Amino acid sequence: MYRILQSIGIIFLLGLMALPASSAKADDGPARKLINSQGCKACHALEGDGGTVGGSFEKIRKTRSRDEIQRQLINPGQRHGNGAIADFSHLSETEIEALVDFMQPER
């Protein structure tokens, strides 16, 4: 019986190790839905898919702080992308937080 339980435990651990790293992250589904619904990928790339004008989300993660990202999404001038398009102040606080968490998960 002990060997069976030990084997099941090993199989379970191996299964967890085989999961992709993304499944270990917090659920980023709401942010991905927003990225698609708000047209972000017209200018920004995500995992190699999308535009190049605004830089990739992977680059944003490396070069921008949480505060910078949040200020860019909601800003006093009501402009985003150096004035290229309107800002995203129409999004709820929860939606903005989901995008900021997705782009800069480190607090």
FENVENUR-V178567 format. One line per field, one symbol per residue. ss: DSSP state (H for helix, E for strand, C for the rest). psi: psi as a letter, one per 40 degrees, with the letter a starting at -180 (. if undefined). burial: 1 if it has 24 or more other ideal C-beta (glycine too) atoms within 12 Angstrom, else 0. Layout:
ss=???
psi=???
burial=???
This chain:
ss=CHHHHHHHHHHHHHHHHHCCHHHHCCCCHHHHHHHHHCCHHHCCEECCEECCCCCCHHHHHHHCCHHHHHHHHCCCCCEECCCCEECCCCCCHHHHHHHHHHHCCCC
psi=dddddddddddddddddeiiddeeiihedddddddddefdeddiihfehaiedeiiddddddeiiddddddddhidefiiffediiafeeiidddddddddddgdh.
burial=00000000000000000000000000000011011001011001010000000101100100010000110111000001000000010010001111111111000
